């Protein structure tokens, strides 16, 4: 089987910055309350761009950093819970935008674990020699499914996209990857689609829904916190066991950026200093499937990663879903750094 390497990364976030101070003007909250509970200072909001726009721009930046042309891509996977529309897939729109005519394109929905799931799927295609080059993207416009009157959820989320290009190789890159799901927890983090019987009710004689409810993100925060700490702790240990790596051989852990307090708790539980965890939730909020690839590209751009570094990525999300990947970094550090 072929090995799988990350050969390029890219990210994009909307220009509009929504600070905690600005939020406090429209809902009952304040900067201190949000920072104390989440670590978030600001988030990005898409005003005129849709998910496919963010995904396309992140992908273009990844392509610019590589020597790969869009027409060389064999596969495009977009992980998102906020697609442009039910059909076509966001990935097909991205394929059109990039003019990547040779690529098979489709979306997946694994919530905040989406990028890891996409990495896992694309890797199987590469390992079995079905494709040589794959573009995986986590992209979200969560602002369009947030209830901006609910301070328990709307302060958490932001919009953005992160991308990575994977390529077949003879040298090791992906060391280990896993994913898991538990549908019994589907109610803990949820956003409903259209409700059965709402449309065309006069035609089929069904009673129309009159409660006026809209389909926004809902979350049972305490239960999600407990679930997340458990699966991320177990996930890091699983990756170490599967790769035979020791913690001191790992340069960075990139967790899903859901809550800074959660990451600090996991750090203590693993008895690993926070300096080993890369965090940027302060600037973006929780961008769901985009959070890990945005962080990965920031690290790559800052020159924090050098060729041969061992990096662990762990995530969790609605579904419930979770997953992780261990990667030996294969991109040369920018010589200007």
Order of alpha helices (4+ residues) and beta strands (2+ residues): beta-beta-alpha-alpha-beta-alpha-beta-alpha-beta-alpha-beta-alpha-beta-beta-beta-alpha-beta-alpha-beta-alpha-beta-alpha-alpha-beta-beta
